[in-house]
Amino acid sequence: MAQLVLGVGMSHSTMVILDDSLWGEWAAQDSTFAILFDTEGQPVTYAQLAEQAGNRYAQQAMPQHWKEQYATVRRAVARLAADVASASLDVLVIVGDDQLELFSLANMPSLAIFYGDRIVSGLWTSRFATYQRQGRPPSVPLSQQLLRAVEEGYAMDTHREFASAPGFARALLTSLIDQGFDITGLAELPSTDGSAGLGHAYGAVVTQIMGEKPIPIVPVFVNTYFPPNQPTPSRCYDLGLALSQAIEAYPFDLRVGIVASGGLSHFVTDERLDRQLLAALRADSEEQLRSIPRKLLNAGSSEIRNWIAVAAACKHLKLVWDEYIPVYRTPAGTGCGLGFACWS
C-alpha cells in the first residue's frame, strides 16, 4: 500500500526564486496593478493603499532588510530540499494553481489532475502574452537579467519535461470521483499553439526543492485564482482528506509526498491572515482551517487554499517546523507573506 510520508508547504513567489538584489526592480510593477485587495478584502488602487499605509512599511521595504529576509528564505528552501531528499520519495503530488499558463478563461476547471505520460512546462513569455490578451495591465519594462532569472526559477525558460506517474495519477483521479469529487482529468496538455504547459506553481517546486534526482510528479490543479468557480476553504479541506484516502488506498508500495505550492498573502502582505493560517496549522484545527474567510482569499492570497488542502491530507503527520517571512516590497504594503512548512 502507498504511504503519504511527507507534507510540504512552500511559497512560490518571485521573492523565493529571485536574488534580493532584483527585488526592487520586480517591486516597480506593483504600482501598475489596476486593482489590489487590502487586508479587509476590499479592492483598492495602489494610490489608495499607499495613502492608507503612510510610512508604516517604509523601513521594511528597504534593500538591507530584504537581504536579511532573503537569507532566511534560502535557509528555509534548503531545509525543505533536505526534507524531501531524506524522505526517499517515489512520487510527489503537487497541489497548485494555474494562472493562464495551461488553462484559459475559456475553460478553467475548479479541480483537475494531470494523468498523462508526458508532463511539460510552459513558457513564461507565453504567460505574459496570455495575460495581455485577457486585458491585464502591462508591466513596467524588466531587465533581461531579471526575466532570465524568473524563467529559469520557474522552469519556464524552455519546455522542460518532468517525470510523471500516470498510473498513480489516474488511480487518484478515480478515487476522488468515487469519493464525490467531479474532477477534471487531463491526459494531454490542452495546447493549441504548442506554448502551454505546467506553470510556475509546479516549476518552482521542481527547481527549488526537488534536488538533482527527478521525482515523478502528479499535478493537482485547484482554481484558487479566478472567480466564480473557486472551491471554498472547507471544500479544499475535504479535497485534502480525499487525497490522503486516495493515496493510502493505492495498492502498490510507494512513498508519497505532497506539496502545497503558493501563498501566503499577496499582492498586499497581510500578516494577520498569514498568522491566522499558521496558528490553525500548528493547532491542527480543522474548524479554523475550514473557516478561513473567503473574502480575504483574493489574488495571490487565494493560494492559501492549497495549504488548507495539504494540511488536511497531512492530519496523520506532525507539523515539525514552519517559517514565516512577511516581505514588504513597497512602502504601500505590497509584497508577499512567504511561508514554508514541513509535516512528517
N, C-alpha and C positions, 0 to 999 in steps of 0.2 A: 504494500500500500504506500502511496505517496505521503510525504510528511511536509507540512509547512513549518520550516525550522527557523526562518529569519524574516523579519519585517523591517523596512527602511522607510523613513520619510526624508525627502530631500527637496529643498527649493531648487528650481532650475533657472532662476533669474540670471540675467546678464552679469549681475554683481558676483555671481559664482564663477562664471567662466572667463570674465574679463579681469585682467590685472587692474589694480586700483588706480594706476596712472591713466586709465581710459574711462574711469567712472564719470569724470567731469564732462567729457565730450558726449557720452551717452546721455547724461542728465540734461543736456541742452535741448533734447527733444521734448522734455516734459511740458514745457510751456506751450507747445504746439497742439496738445491734445484739445480737441473741441470740447469734450466733456470729461470730467473726473468725478469720482464719488468720494464725498467726505466721510468722516468717521461715524456719521449718522446714516450713511447710505443714501444721501441726497446728492443729486447731480449738481456740480458747480463748475465754473470756469477756473482756469489756473489763476487768473487775477483775483477772483473771489477767495480762492484758497489762500493765496498769499496775503490778502488783507486779513483774513481770519487768523492766520498764524503769527503775523507780526514778525518779531525777532526770535520766536520760540525755538526754532530749529537751526538758526544761523550757525551756531558753533559746531553743531553735529554735521552740517553739510560742508565740511572742510577737508581738504586733501590729507592732512595729518591724521584726522580721525578716521578717514576711510582706510588709510594704510594699516592702522591697528585692527580695524574690523576685517579687512581682507585677510590678514594673518590668521585671525580666528576662523574665518570661513575655510581657509585651506587646511587648517588643522582638523576641522570637522569633516571635511570631504575625505581627507586621508584616513581618518578613523573609520568612516563608513566603508571605504575601499578595503581596509584591513578586515572589517567585519564580514564583508562579502567574500573575501578570499578565504578566510578561516572557516566559513560555513560549508565549503566544498559543495556548492550548489550544482544541481543538474539542469535546472531551469529557473528563470526569473520572470515572474509576472509583473508587468509594469502598468500601473493604473495611472493614466494621464489624460490629457485633453488635447483636442485638435483645434488649432486656430487658423482655419482656412489653408491648411497645408496639404491635407489628404482629402478632406471633405469641403463642401461649399455650402452656402446658404440654400442652394437648390435641393440639397439633401444632407441634413445634419442630424444623424441618429442620436437619440438620447443616450443609448448604451450600445456598444459594439465590441466584438472580439475579432481579431485577425487570426485566421487559422490556416492560411496558405503556406506553401512550401518556401516561397521567396519573399523576404522582407527587405525592402529597400528604403533608404532615407530620401526625403525630398530635397529641394534646393532652396536655400534662403532667398536667393534673388527672385524665385518664383513666388515665394510667400509675400514679399513686398509688392510684387505686381498684382497679386490677387487682392491684397488689401486696398490698393489703389482703385481696382475695378469695382470694389464694393463701396467706393465713396469715402474711404478713410482719409483723414488729413495727411498730407505729405509730411515726411520727417525733414528735419534740417539736414543739410549735407553732412555725411560722415566720412572720415578718413578711410583710406584703403587699409591701413593697419587695423583699425577697429573692425571694419567689415570682415576682414580675413579672420580675425580672432573670433568673431561671433559665428561665422560659418563653420570654422573648424571645431569650436567648442560645442556646437550643436550637431556635429556630424552632418552638416548640410552644405558643405563645400563642394561635394560631388555626390553622386548616387552611391552611397556605401551600402553594402549588403550585410545584414545582421543574421546570425544563426537563428533558426526557427525551431519550433517544437509543434508541428502541425497536428500530430495525433493527440497530444496532450491538450492543445488549444481547443480542438474540436470536442474533446470529452468535457472540457469546462463549459463550452457553449451548450452542449446537450444537457448537462446537469443544470445549468442556470434556467434553461427553458422548462425542464421538469420541475424546478422549484418556483415557477410562476413569473419568470422574467422574460418579457418579449424583447429579446436582444438581437441586434443585427449581426449577421455573420459575414465576414469578408474572406473570401478565398483568394481574391486577387486585389491588386491596388486599383482603385477606380480612377484611373488617369486617362484623360482624353488627349493629352498632348505630350505625355512622357515625362512631365516635370514633377508630378506629385509623388508623395511618399510619406513615410513617417516624419513627424515634425519634431520640434525642439524638445518637447516633453520627454521624448524617448531617446533622442540623440544625446541629450545631456547626461542621462544615466549611463549610457554606453561609454562616453568619453571620460566621465568624471570618476565613476566608482567600479566599472567593470574590470579594469585591470588588463593585463596582456592576454589572458586566456578568455576567448569568447565563450559566453554562456548563452545558450538558446533562450530567446525571449518570447513571451506571449503578450502582445499589446492589447490592453483593455482600455477602451475609449469611454470616457464619461463626458457628456456635453456640459461642462461646467459653465461655459462662457456665454453661449448665445441663447437668449430667450426666443421663444417661450417654453421650450421643452427641456428645461434643466431639471434633473432629478432633485428632489428635496433632500436636505441633510438626513432626514430619517430614512428615506429610500436608499441613500448611499450607505447608511449603516446596514440596512438589510442586504444590500449588494455585497458588502464585506463578509457578512455571515454566510451568505450563499456561496461566495468564492471559497471560503475556508472549507465548507462542506464538500464542494465540488473537488477541491484539491485532495482532501483526505479520502474521498471515495475512489480516486483513480487507482486501478488495481495493480499497477506496477510500482516497483520501488524507485522513488525519485525523492531527492532532497530539493525542496522548493523554497524560493524566496519570493517576497512580494514587496513592491516599491510604490509609495505614494510620491508622484512627481509633481512639483509645483508649489505655489503658495510661498510664504503665507500671505499677509496682506500686501497688496499693491494695486494700483499705482500710487495710492496715498497710503503711507505707512500708518497702520492702526495698531498700536501696541496693546490697547485694551482688548481688541478682538483676538489678537495672536495669543495673548496671555490667557484669555478665556479658553481657547482651544488647548493650549499646553496644560493648563490646570486640569481640564477634562481628561486628557490623555494620561496624565500622571495618576489621576484618581481612578482610571479605568471606568469612567462614569458613562454608561450607555445613555442615561437620561440627559446629561449635559451635552453629549455629542449630538444626539438627535435634535436637540432644541437650539443649536447654534442659529442665530437669527438669519433667515433667508435674505432680509433686506440689506444685510451687510456683505453678502456674497456676490459682489459685483466685480466686473473687470477681472484683474488677476487674483483678487481675493476669493473669487469663485472656486479656485483650485483647492481651497480648504476641503471641498467635497471629497477630493481624492484621499486626503488624510483621514477623513471620517471613515471611508470605506476600508482603508488598510488597518486602522485601529480596530475596527470590528472584526476583521479577518484574523487579527493577532490576539484575540481575547485569551487564548490559551498560552500566550507567551508573556514575558515580562518586559516592560519598558525599562531598558537597562541604562540608557542615557539619552539626553537631548541637549541641544544647543540652540540658543536664540540670539540673533543679531539684528536689532532694528536699524536699518540703514535709511538715512535721510539724504537724498541726492540734492535737494534744493531747500532753501530756507522756507519755501511754501509748505514743506512736509511731504513732497512726493518722494517715492523711494520704494523700498520693499522690506518687509519683515522676513528675514532669512531664517528658516527653520531646518533643523537636522535632528533625526531621531533613529533609534535602533531598538527593535524588540527581538529577544531571543529566548 
